[in-house]
Amino acid sequence: MYIDPKTGYSVMTELLHKRRGYCCGNACRHCPYGNENVGVSPEVKKANIERGKQRRKEIEAIEGKPVWADDPDDSDSE
């Protein structure tokens, strides 16, 4: 994560997005998921996020550690 010098906003890097495991739908600059949740219905967004959370759980099972420690209950996805 870094601070954009022009806007002052915090910007997530592509690696941080990949570790999250899904597109949040906020049209992020470095989204590795092609901003798949931008402008879609809430139902589609929810399904995409659930699929991403499942991928993240699979990675965590392989690595044996959480990949998104800041998000213990995934409350940011609603």
PDB file of N, CA, C and O in Angstrom, chain B, residues numbered from 101:
ATOM      1  N   MET B 101       0.859  -1.154   0.000  1.00  0.00           N
ATOM      2  CA  MET B 101       0.000   0.000   0.000  1.00  0.00           C
ATOM      3  C   MET B 101       0.910   1.222   0.000  1.00  0.00           C
ATOM      4  O   MET B 101       1.985   1.221   0.600  1.00  0.00           O
ATOM      5  N   TYR B 102       0.454   2.260  -0.685  1.00  0.00           N
ATOM      6  CA  TYR B 102       1.206   3.506  -0.707  1.00  0.00           C
ATOM      7  C   TYR B 102       0.231   4.681  -0.772  1.00  0.00           C
ATOM      8  O   TYR B 102      -0.954   4.502  -1.053  1.00  0.00           O
ATOM      9  N   ILE B 103       0.735   5.863  -0.513  1.00  0.00           N
ATOM     10  CA  ILE B 103      -0.075   7.079  -0.568  1.00  0.00           C
ATOM     11  C   ILE B 103       0.139   7.740  -1.926  1.00  0.00           C
ATOM     12  O   ILE B 103       1.274   8.018  -2.314  1.00  0.00           O
ATOM     13  N   ASP B 104      -0.950   7.988  -2.643  1.00  0.00           N
ATOM     14  CA  ASP B 104      -0.863   8.672  -3.930  1.00  0.00           C
ATOM     15  C   ASP B 104      -0.473  10.125  -3.662  1.00  0.00           C
ATOM     16  O   ASP B 104      -1.165  10.829  -2.928  1.00  0.00           O
ATOM     17  N   PRO B 105       0.640  10.575  -4.258  1.00  0.00           N
ATOM     18  CA  PRO B 105       1.090  11.936  -3.974  1.00  0.00           C
ATOM     19  C   PRO B 105       0.153  13.027  -4.502  1.00  0.00           C
ATOM     20  O   PRO B 105       0.143  14.134  -3.964  1.00  0.00           O
ATOM     21  N   LYS B 106      -0.620  12.744  -5.525  1.00  0.00           N
ATOM     22  CA  LYS B 106      -1.533  13.749  -6.080  1.00  0.00           C
ATOM     23  C   LYS B 106      -2.829  13.866  -5.294  1.00  0.00           C
ATOM     24  O   LYS B 106      -3.333  14.969  -5.082  1.00  0.00           O
ATOM     25  N   THR B 107      -3.377  12.716  -4.855  1.00  0.00           N
ATOM     26  CA  THR B 107      -4.681  12.727  -4.188  1.00  0.00           C
ATOM     27  C   THR B 107      -4.597  12.586  -2.674  1.00  0.00           C
ATOM     28  O   THR B 107      -5.501  13.013  -1.955  1.00  0.00           O
ATOM     29  N   GLY B 108      -3.508  11.987  -2.189  1.00  0.00           N
ATOM     30  CA  GLY B 108      -3.382  11.719  -0.764  1.00  0.00           C
ATOM     31  C   GLY B 108      -4.102  10.454  -0.324  1.00  0.00           C
ATOM     32  O   GLY B 108      -4.104  10.117   0.860  1.00  0.00           O
ATOM     33  N   TYR B 109      -4.719   9.748  -1.278  1.00  0.00           N
ATOM     34  CA  TYR B 109      -5.439   8.520  -0.958  1.00  0.00           C
ATOM     35  C   TYR B 109      -4.467   7.355  -0.763  1.00  0.00           C
ATOM     36  O   TYR B 109      -3.395   7.322  -1.367  1.00  0.00           O
ATOM     37  N   SER B 110      -4.850   6.413   0.080  1.00  0.00           N
ATOM     38  CA  SER B 110      -4.109   5.157   0.204  1.00  0.00           C
ATOM     39  C   SER B 110      -4.449   4.299  -1.005  1.00  0.00           C
ATOM     40  O   SER B 110      -5.618   4.167  -1.367  1.00  0.00           O
ATOM     41  N   VAL B 111      -3.443   3.722  -1.623  1.00  0.00           N
ATOM     42  CA  VAL B 111      -3.634   2.911  -2.822  1.00  0.00           C
ATOM     43  C   VAL B 111      -3.087   1.514  -2.559  1.00  0.00           C
ATOM     44  O   VAL B 111      -1.932   1.349  -2.168  1.00  0.00           O
ATOM     45  N   MET B 112      -3.930   0.517  -2.777  1.00  0.00           N
ATOM     46  CA  MET B 112      -3.497  -0.869  -2.608  1.00  0.00           C
ATOM     47  C   MET B 112      -2.734  -1.321  -3.850  1.00  0.00           C
ATOM     48  O   MET B 112      -3.136  -1.034  -4.978  1.00  0.00           O
ATOM     49  N   THR B 113      -1.637  -2.027  -3.630  1.00  0.00           N
ATOM     50  CA  THR B 113      -0.865  -2.567  -4.743  1.00  0.00           C
ATOM     51  C   THR B 113      -1.560  -3.809  -5.299  1.00  0.00           C
ATOM     52  O   THR B 113      -2.469  -4.356  -4.675  1.00  0.00           O
ATOM     53  N   GLU B 114      -1.126  -4.242  -6.468  1.00  0.00           N
ATOM     54  CA  GLU B 114      -1.694  -5.446  -7.075  1.00  0.00           C
ATOM     55  C   GLU B 114      -1.490  -6.656  -6.168  1.00  0.00           C
ATOM     56  O   GLU B 114      -2.389  -7.487  -6.039  1.00  0.00           O
ATOM     57  N   LEU B 115      -0.322  -6.767  -5.540  1.00  0.00           N
ATOM     58  CA  LEU B 115      -0.052  -7.903  -4.655  1.00  0.00           C
ATOM     59  C   LEU B 115      -1.033  -7.934  -3.490  1.00  0.00           C
ATOM     60  O   LEU B 115      -1.544  -8.996  -3.133  1.00  0.00           O
ATOM     61  N   LEU B 116      -1.295  -6.784  -2.901  1.00  0.00           N
ATOM     62  CA  LEU B 116      -2.236  -6.743  -1.780  1.00  0.00           C
ATOM     63  C   LEU B 116      -3.639  -7.147  -2.229  1.00  0.00           C
ATOM     64  O   LEU B 116      -4.346  -7.855  -1.512  1.00  0.00           O
ATOM     65  N   HIS B 117      -4.034  -6.697  -3.412  1.00  0.00           N
ATOM     66  CA  HIS B 117      -5.331  -7.117  -3.957  1.00  0.00           C
ATOM     67  C   HIS B 117      -5.378  -8.626  -4.160  1.00  0.00           C
ATOM     68  O   HIS B 117      -6.372  -9.269  -3.824  1.00  0.00           O
ATOM     69  N   LYS B 118      -4.313  -9.190  -4.706  1.00  0.00           N
ATOM     70  CA  LYS B 118      -4.277 -10.644  -4.935  1.00  0.00           C
ATOM     71  C   LYS B 118      -4.381 -11.395  -3.626  1.00  0.00           C
ATOM     72  O   LYS B 118      -5.039 -12.433  -3.553  1.00  0.00           O
ATOM     73  N   ARG B 119      -3.737 -10.877  -2.587  1.00  0.00           N
ATOM     74  CA  ARG B 119      -3.806 -11.550  -1.288  1.00  0.00           C
ATOM     75  C   ARG B 119      -5.216 -11.473  -0.710  1.00  0.00           C
ATOM     76  O   ARG B 119      -5.633 -12.372   0.022  1.00  0.00           O
ATOM     77  N   ARG B 120      -5.951 -10.416  -1.028  1.00  0.00           N
ATOM     78  CA  ARG B 120      -7.345 -10.335  -0.577  1.00  0.00           C
ATOM     79  C   ARG B 120      -8.144 -11.460  -1.214  1.00  0.00           C
ATOM     80  O   ARG B 120      -8.921 -12.140  -0.543  1.00  0.00           O
ATOM     81  N   GLY B 121      -7.950 -11.651  -2.506  1.00  0.00           N
ATOM     82  CA  GLY B 121      -8.588 -12.772  -3.178  1.00  0.00           C
ATOM     83  C   GLY B 121      -9.800 -12.440  -4.022  1.00  0.00           C
ATOM     84  O   GLY B 121     -10.350 -13.329  -4.673  1.00  0.00           O
ATOM     85  N   TYR B 122     -10.236 -11.186  -4.034  1.00  0.00           N
ATOM     86  CA  TYR B 122     -11.414 -10.839  -4.822  1.00  0.00           C
ATOM     87  C   TYR B 122     -11.451  -9.341  -5.096  1.00  0.00           C
ATOM     88  O   TYR B 122     -10.788  -8.555  -4.420  1.00  0.00           O
ATOM     89  N   CYS B 123     -12.228  -8.964  -6.086  1.00  0.00           N
ATOM     90  CA  CYS B 123     -12.447  -7.561  -6.429  1.00  0.00           C
ATOM     91  C   CYS B 123     -13.470  -6.979  -5.461  1.00  0.00           C
ATOM     92  O   CYS B 123     -14.541  -7.552  -5.261  1.00  0.00           O
ATOM     93  N   CYS B 124     -13.136  -5.838  -4.859  1.00  0.00           N
ATOM     94  CA  CYS B 124     -14.040  -5.209  -3.894  1.00  0.00           C
ATOM     95  C   CYS B 124     -15.123  -4.362  -4.560  1.00  0.00           C
ATOM     96  O   CYS B 124     -16.111  -4.007  -3.918  1.00  0.00           O
ATOM     97  N   GLY B 125     -14.945  -4.033  -5.844  1.00  0.00           N
ATOM     98  CA  GLY B 125     -15.949  -3.253  -6.555  1.00  0.00           C
ATOM     99  C   GLY B 125     -15.755  -1.748  -6.479  1.00  0.00           C
ATOM    100  O   GLY B 125     -16.648  -0.992  -6.862  1.00  0.00           O
ATOM    101  N   ASN B 126     -14.595  -1.296  -5.989  1.00  0.00           N
ATOM    102  CA  ASN B 126     -14.348   0.133  -5.833  1.00  0.00           C
ATOM    103  C   ASN B 126     -13.528   0.739  -6.973  1.00  0.00           C
ATOM    104  O   ASN B 126     -13.010   1.847  -6.831  1.00  0.00           O
ATOM    105  N   ALA B 127     -13.403   0.040  -8.092  1.00  0.00           N
ATOM    106  CA  ALA B 127     -12.657   0.525  -9.269  1.00  0.00           C
ATOM    107  C   ALA B 127     -11.216   0.861  -8.917  1.00  0.00           C
ATOM    108  O   ALA B 127     -10.703   1.908  -9.312  1.00  0.00           O
ATOM    109  N   CYS B 128     -10.577  -0.011  -8.188  1.00  0.00           N
ATOM    110  CA  CYS B 128      -9.197   0.212  -7.749  1.00  0.00           C
ATOM    111  C   CYS B 128      -8.233   0.249  -8.931  1.00  0.00           C
ATOM    112  O   CYS B 128      -8.389  -0.489  -9.904  1.00  0.00           O
ATOM    113  N   ARG B 129      -7.255   1.106  -8.829  1.00  0.00           N
ATOM    114  CA  ARG B 129      -6.262   1.333  -9.877  1.00  0.00           C
ATOM    115  C   ARG B 129      -5.482   0.065 -10.241  1.00  0.00           C
ATOM    116  O   ARG B 129      -5.208  -0.169 -11.418  1.00  0.00           O
ATOM    117  N   HIS B 130      -5.125  -0.747  -9.257  1.00  0.00           N
ATOM    118  CA  HIS B 130      -4.285  -1.912  -9.500  1.00  0.00           C
ATOM    119  C   HIS B 130      -5.042  -3.240  -9.380  1.00  0.00           C
ATOM    120  O   HIS B 130      -4.440  -4.264  -9.055  1.00  0.00           O
ATOM    121  N   CYS B 131      -6.328  -3.233  -9.633  1.00  0.00           N
ATOM    122  CA  CYS B 131      -7.141  -4.446  -9.485  1.00  0.00           C
ATOM    123  C   CYS B 131      -6.683  -5.533 -10.457  1.00  0.00           C
ATOM    124  O   CYS B 131      -6.734  -5.338 -11.671  1.00  0.00           O
ATOM    125  N   PRO B 132      -6.235  -6.681  -9.930  1.00  0.00           N
ATOM    126  CA  PRO B 132      -5.817  -7.772 -10.812  1.00  0.00           C
ATOM    127  C   PRO B 132      -6.993  -8.611 -11.316  1.00  0.00           C
ATOM    128  O   PRO B 132      -6.800  -9.570 -12.064  1.00  0.00           O
ATOM    129  N   TYR B 133      -8.200  -8.250 -10.907  1.00  0.00           N
ATOM    130  CA  TYR B 133      -9.398  -9.005 -11.286  1.00  0.00           C
ATOM    131  C   TYR B 133     -10.210  -8.293 -12.359  1.00  0.00           C
ATOM    132  O   TYR B 133     -11.366  -8.641 -12.600  1.00  0.00           O
ATOM    133  N   GLY B 134      -9.608  -7.300 -13.002  1.00  0.00           N
ATOM    134  CA  GLY B 134     -10.300  -6.601 -14.084  1.00  0.00           C
ATOM    135  C   GLY B 134     -11.512  -5.811 -13.617  1.00  0.00           C
ATOM    136  O   GLY B 134     -12.440  -5.576 -14.391  1.00  0.00           O
ATOM    137  N   ASN B 135     -11.507  -5.398 -12.347  1.00  0.00           N
ATOM    138  CA  ASN B 135     -12.641  -4.654 -11.778  1.00  0.00           C
ATOM    139  C   ASN B 135     -13.971  -5.364 -12.046  1.00  0.00           C
ATOM    140  O   ASN B 135     -14.964  -4.734 -12.407  1.00  0.00           O
ATOM    141  N   GLU B 136     -13.968  -6.678 -11.862  1.00  0.00           N
ATOM    142  CA  GLU B 136     -15.151  -7.482 -12.204  1.00  0.00           C
ATOM    143  C   GLU B 136     -16.393  -7.132 -11.398  1.00  0.00           C
ATOM    144  O   GLU B 136     -17.503  -7.459 -11.818  1.00  0.00           O
ATOM    145  N   ASN B 137     -16.237  -6.478 -10.255  1.00  0.00           N
ATOM    146  CA  ASN B 137     -17.406  -6.148  -9.430  1.00  0.00           C
ATOM    147  C   ASN B 137     -17.836  -4.695  -9.541  1.00  0.00           C
ATOM    148  O   ASN B 137     -18.704  -4.247  -8.791  1.00  0.00           O
ATOM    149  N   VAL B 138     -17.244  -3.956 -10.464  1.00  0.00           N
ATOM    150  CA  VAL B 138     -17.617  -2.552 -10.664  1.00  0.00           C
ATOM    151  C   VAL B 138     -18.839  -2.491 -11.576  1.00  0.00           C
ATOM    152  O   VAL B 138     -18.806  -2.990 -12.701  1.00  0.00           O
ATOM    153  N   GLY B 139     -19.906  -1.883 -11.092  1.00  0.00           N
ATOM    154  CA  GLY B 139     -21.100  -1.698 -11.906  1.00  0.00           C
ATOM    155  C   GLY B 139     -21.957  -2.930 -12.105  1.00  0.00           C
ATOM    156  O   GLY B 139     -22.791  -2.956 -13.010  1.00  0.00           O
ATOM    157  N   VAL B 140     -21.773  -3.953 -11.285  1.00  0.00           N
ATOM    158  CA  VAL B 140     -22.607  -5.161 -11.405  1.00  0.00           C
ATOM    159  C   VAL B 140     -23.671  -5.142 -10.317  1.00  0.00           C
ATOM    160  O   VAL B 140     -23.593  -4.363  -9.368  1.00  0.00           O
ATOM    161  N   SER B 141     -24.644  -5.991 -10.465  1.00  0.00           N
ATOM    162  CA  SER B 141     -25.716  -6.064  -9.470  1.00  0.00           C
ATOM    163  C   SER B 141     -25.159  -6.577  -8.139  1.00  0.00           C
ATOM    164  O   SER B 141     -24.130  -7.253  -8.117  1.00  0.00           O
ATOM    165  N   PRO B 142     -25.829  -6.260  -7.040  1.00  0.00           N
ATOM    166  CA  PRO B 142     -25.379  -6.754  -5.739  1.00  0.00           C
ATOM    167  C   PRO B 142     -25.294  -8.276  -5.674  1.00  0.00           C
ATOM    168  O   PRO B 142     -24.430  -8.822  -4.988  1.00  0.00           O
ATOM    169  N   GLU B 143     -26.182  -8.956  -6.382  1.00  0.00           N
ATOM    170  CA  GLU B 143     -26.166 -10.415  -6.375  1.00  0.00           C
ATOM    171  C   GLU B 143     -24.907 -10.966  -7.052  1.00  0.00           C
ATOM    172  O   GLU B 143     -24.278 -11.901  -6.557  1.00  0.00           O
ATOM    173  N   VAL B 144     -24.556 -10.371  -8.188  1.00  0.00           N
ATOM    174  CA  VAL B 144     -23.356 -10.809  -8.909  1.00  0.00           C
ATOM    175  C   VAL B 144     -22.115 -10.498  -8.085  1.00  0.00           C
ATOM    176  O   VAL B 144     -21.206 -11.322  -7.986  1.00  0.00           O
ATOM    177  N   LYS B 145     -22.077  -9.304  -7.493  1.00  0.00           N
ATOM    178  CA  LYS B 145     -20.936  -8.922  -6.663  1.00  0.00           C
ATOM    179  C   LYS B 145     -20.767  -9.892  -5.502  1.00  0.00           C
ATOM    180  O   LYS B 145     -19.654 -10.331  -5.211  1.00  0.00           O
ATOM    181  N   LYS B 146     -21.864 -10.225  -4.843  1.00  0.00           N
ATOM    182  CA  LYS B 146     -21.795 -11.149  -3.709  1.00  0.00           C
ATOM    183  C   LYS B 146     -21.279 -12.520  -4.145  1.00  0.00           C
ATOM    184  O   LYS B 146     -20.459 -13.121  -3.451  1.00  0.00           O
ATOM    185  N   ALA B 147     -21.748 -13.013  -5.276  1.00  0.00           N
ATOM    186  CA  ALA B 147     -21.291 -14.316  -5.774  1.00  0.00           C
ATOM    187  C   ALA B 147     -19.805 -14.276  -6.111  1.00  0.00           C
ATOM    188  O   ALA B 147     -19.074 -15.217  -5.802  1.00  0.00           O
ATOM    189  N   ASN B 148     -19.351 -13.188  -6.747  1.00  0.00           N
ATOM    190  CA  ASN B 148     -17.934 -13.059  -7.079  1.00  0.00           C
ATOM    191  C   ASN B 148     -17.072 -12.999  -5.824  1.00  0.00           C
ATOM    192  O   ASN B 148     -16.003 -13.607  -5.769  1.00  0.00           O
ATOM    193  N   ILE B 149     -17.539 -12.263  -4.816  1.00  0.00           N
ATOM    194  CA  ILE B 149     -16.781 -12.158  -3.567  1.00  0.00           C
ATOM    195  C   ILE B 149     -16.727 -13.505  -2.859  1.00  0.00           C
ATOM    196  O   ILE B 149     -15.678 -13.883  -2.337  1.00  0.00           O
ATOM    197  N   GLU B 150     -17.820 -14.223  -2.833  1.00  0.00           N
ATOM    198  CA  GLU B 150     -17.815 -15.550  -2.198  1.00  0.00           C
ATOM    199  C   GLU B 150     -16.840 -16.491  -2.900  1.00  0.00           C
ATOM    200  O   GLU B 150     -16.132 -17.258  -2.248  1.00  0.00           O
ATOM    201  N   ARG B 151     -16.807 -16.431  -4.220  1.00  0.00           N
ATOM    202  CA  ARG B 151     -15.856 -17.248  -4.978  1.00  0.00           C
ATOM    203  C   ARG B 151     -14.415 -16.854  -4.618  1.00  0.00           C
ATOM    204  O   ARG B 151     -13.554 -17.720  -4.467  1.00  0.00           O
ATOM    205  N   GLY B 152     -14.161 -15.554  -4.482  1.00  0.00           N
ATOM    206  CA  GLY B 152     -12.835 -15.078  -4.100  1.00  0.00           C
ATOM    207  C   GLY B 152     -12.452 -15.504  -2.696  1.00  0.00           C
ATOM    208  O   GLY B 152     -11.304 -15.868  -2.443  1.00  0.00           O
ATOM    209  N   LYS B 153     -13.411 -15.459  -1.783  1.00  0.00           N
ATOM    210  CA  LYS B 153     -13.129 -15.905  -0.409  1.00  0.00           C
ATOM    211  C   LYS B 153     -12.795 -17.390  -0.384  1.00  0.00           C
ATOM    212  O   LYS B 153     -11.942 -17.823   0.391  1.00  0.00           O
ATOM    213  N   GLN B 154     -13.459 -18.167  -1.224  1.00  0.00           N
ATOM    214  CA  GLN B 154     -13.162 -19.595  -1.296  1.00  0.00           C
ATOM    215  C   GLN B 154     -11.736 -19.815  -1.808  1.00  0.00           C
ATOM    216  O   GLN B 154     -11.007 -20.655  -1.280  1.00  0.00           O
ATOM    217  N   ARG B 155     -11.339 -19.056  -2.839  1.00  0.00           N
ATOM    218  CA  ARG B 155      -9.955 -19.150  -3.341  1.00  0.00           C
ATOM    219  C   ARG B 155      -8.971 -18.801  -2.240  1.00  0.00           C
ATOM    220  O   ARG B 155      -7.946 -19.465  -2.080  1.00  0.00           O
ATOM    221  N   ARG B 156      -9.284 -17.753  -1.478  1.00  0.00           N
ATOM    222  CA  ARG B 156      -8.401 -17.340  -0.390  1.00  0.00           C
ATOM    223  C   ARG B 156      -8.275 -18.448   0.655  1.00  0.00           C
ATOM    224  O   ARG B 156      -7.176 -18.710   1.143  1.00  0.00           O
ATOM    225  N   LYS B 157      -9.382 -19.099   1.002  1.00  0.00           N
ATOM    226  CA  LYS B 157      -9.330 -20.202   1.967  1.00  0.00           C
ATOM    227  C   LYS B 157      -8.471 -21.343   1.458  1.00  0.00           C
ATOM    228  O   LYS B 157      -7.750 -21.971   2.233  1.00  0.00           O
ATOM    229  N   GLU B 158      -8.540 -21.618   0.164  1.00  0.00           N
ATOM    230  CA  GLU B 158      -7.713 -22.674  -0.418  1.00  0.00           C
ATOM    231  C   GLU B 158      -6.234 -22.322  -0.317  1.00  0.00           C
ATOM    232  O   GLU B 158      -5.409 -23.181  -0.008  1.00  0.00           O
ATOM    233  N   ILE B 159      -5.898 -21.063  -0.575  1.00  0.00           N
ATOM    234  CA  ILE B 159      -4.506 -20.611  -0.456  1.00  0.00           C
ATOM    235  C   ILE B 159      -4.043 -20.710   0.987  1.00  0.00           C
ATOM    236  O   ILE B 159      -2.934 -21.169   1.258  1.00  0.00           O
ATOM    237  N   GLU B 160      -4.896 -20.278   1.918  1.00  0.00           N
ATOM    238  CA  GLU B 160      -4.535 -20.343   3.330  1.00  0.00           C
ATOM    239  C   GLU B 160      -4.308 -21.779   3.782  1.00  0.00           C
ATOM    240  O   GLU B 160      -3.418 -22.037   4.593  1.00  0.00           O
ATOM    241  N   ALA B 161      -5.096 -22.712   3.271  1.00  0.00           N
ATOM    242  CA  ALA B 161      -4.924 -24.118   3.626  1.00  0.00           C
ATOM    243  C   ALA B 161      -3.582 -24.638   3.131  1.00  0.00           C
ATOM    244  O   ALA B 161      -2.922 -25.413   3.822  1.00  0.00           O
ATOM    245  N   ILE B 162      -3.182 -24.222   1.960  1.00  0.00           N
ATOM    246  CA  ILE B 162      -1.898 -24.649   1.408  1.00  0.00           C
ATOM    247  C   ILE B 162      -0.740 -24.006   2.157  1.00  0.00           C
ATOM    248  O   ILE B 162       0.230 -24.680   2.508  1.00  0.00           O
ATOM    249  N   GLU B 163      -0.841 -22.692   2.404  1.00  0.00           N
ATOM    250  CA  GLU B 163       0.247 -21.961   3.054  1.00  0.00           C
ATOM    251  C   GLU B 163       0.272 -22.158   4.561  1.00  0.00           C
ATOM    252  O   GLU B 163       1.304 -21.941   5.196  1.00  0.00           O
ATOM    253  N   GLY B 164      -0.849 -22.566   5.139  1.00  0.00           N
ATOM    254  CA  GLY B 164      -0.915 -22.781   6.575  1.00  0.00           C
ATOM    255  C   GLY B 164      -0.954 -21.512   7.398  1.00  0.00           C
ATOM    256  O   GLY B 164      -0.644 -21.534   8.589  1.00  0.00           O
ATOM    257  N   LYS B 165      -1.334 -20.395   6.772  1.00  0.00           N
ATOM    258  CA  LYS B 165      -1.429 -19.131   7.497  1.00  0.00           C
ATOM    259  C   LYS B 165      -2.427 -18.227   6.788  1.00  0.00           C
ATOM    260  O   LYS B 165      -2.673 -18.388   5.593  1.00  0.00           O
ATOM    261  N   PRO B 166      -3.002 -17.280   7.516  1.00  0.00           N
ATOM    262  CA  PRO B 166      -3.951 -16.363   6.875  1.00  0.00           C
ATOM    263  C   PRO B 166      -3.240 -15.431   5.898  1.00  0.00           C
ATOM    264  O   PRO B 166      -2.113 -15.004   6.146  1.00  0.00           O
ATOM    265  N   VAL B 167      -3.901 -15.122   4.793  1.00  0.00           N
ATOM    266  CA  VAL B 167      -3.315 -14.213   3.813  1.00  0.00           C
ATOM    267  C   VAL B 167      -3.879 -12.805   3.951  1.00  0.00           C
ATOM    268  O   VAL B 167      -3.327 -11.864   3.382  1.00  0.00           O
ATOM    269  N   TRP B 168      -4.952 -12.647   4.685  1.00  0.00           N
ATOM    270  CA  TRP B 168      -5.570 -11.332   4.856  1.00  0.00           C
ATOM    271  C   TRP B 168      -5.875 -11.158   6.337  1.00  0.00           C
ATOM    272  O   TRP B 168      -7.038 -11.156   6.742  1.00  0.00           O
ATOM    273  N   ALA B 169      -4.830 -11.012   7.142  1.00  0.00           N
ATOM    274  CA  ALA B 169      -4.974 -10.994   8.591  1.00  0.00           C
ATOM    275  C   ALA B 169      -5.794  -9.819   9.107  1.00  0.00           C
ATOM    276  O   ALA B 169      -6.347  -9.888  10.204  1.00  0.00           O
ATOM    277  N   ASP B 170      -5.880  -8.741   8.329  1.00  0.00           N
ATOM    278  CA  ASP B 170      -6.631  -7.568   8.770  1.00  0.00           C
ATOM    279  C   ASP B 170      -8.133  -7.764   8.690  1.00  0.00           C
ATOM    280  O   ASP B 170      -8.889  -6.908   9.148  1.00  0.00           O
ATOM    281  N   ASP B 171      -8.582  -8.872   8.117  1.00  0.00           N
ATOM    282  CA  ASP B 171      -9.996  -9.055   7.779  1.00  0.00           C
ATOM    283  C   ASP B 171     -10.542 -10.350   8.386  1.00  0.00           C
ATOM    284  O   ASP B 171     -10.966 -11.239   7.647  1.00  0.00           O
ATOM    285  N   PRO B 172     -10.541 -10.475   9.737  1.00  0.00           N
ATOM    286  CA  PRO B 172     -10.917 -11.750  10.334  1.00  0.00           C
ATOM    287  C   PRO B 172     -12.341 -12.187  10.094  1.00  0.00           C
ATOM    288  O   PRO B 172     -12.616 -13.387  10.051  1.00  0.00           O
ATOM    289  N   ASP B 173     -13.269 -11.234   9.933  1.00  0.00           N
ATOM    290  CA  ASP B 173     -14.659 -11.637   9.737  1.00  0.00           C
ATOM    291  C   ASP B 173     -15.205 -11.233   8.380  1.00  0.00           C
ATOM    292  O   ASP B 173     -16.395 -11.398   8.110  1.00  0.00           O
ATOM    293  N   ASP B 174     -14.323 -10.695   7.509  1.00  0.00           N
ATOM    294  CA  ASP B 174     -14.716 -10.306   6.151  1.00  0.00           C
ATOM    295  C   ASP B 174     -15.863  -9.314   6.137  1.00  0.00           C
ATOM    296  O   ASP B 174     -16.662  -9.323   5.200  1.00  0.00           O
ATOM    297  N   SER B 175     -15.970  -8.460   7.143  1.00  0.00           N
ATOM    298  CA  SER B 175     -17.068  -7.514   7.221  1.00  0.00           C
ATOM    299  C   SER B 175     -17.010  -6.439   6.143  1.00  0.00           C
ATOM    300  O   SER B 175     -17.993  -5.729   5.930  1.00  0.00           O
ATOM    301  N   ASP B 176     -15.857  -6.305   5.449  1.00  0.00           N
ATOM    302  CA  ASP B 176     -15.758  -5.265   4.415  1.00  0.00           C
ATOM    303  C   ASP B 176     -16.463  -5.638   3.129  1.00  0.00           C
ATOM    304  O   ASP B 176     -16.549  -4.808   2.224  1.00  0.00           O
ATOM    305  N   SER B 177     -16.961  -6.830   3.015  1.00  0.00           N
ATOM    306  CA  SER B 177     -17.539  -7.270   1.747  1.00  0.00           C
ATOM    307  C   SER B 177     -19.029  -6.981   1.613  1.00  0.00           C
ATOM    308  O   SER B 177     -19.589  -7.169   0.533  1.00  0.00           O
ATOM    309  N   GLU B 178     -19.664  -6.545   2.644  1.00  0.00           N
ATOM    310  CA  GLU B 178     -21.109  -6.300   2.588  1.00  0.00           C
ATOM    311  C   GLU B 178     -21.415  -4.901   2.123  1.00  0.00           C
ATOM    312  O   GLU B 178     -22.583  -4.527   2.018  1.00  0.00           O
TER     313      GLU B 178
END
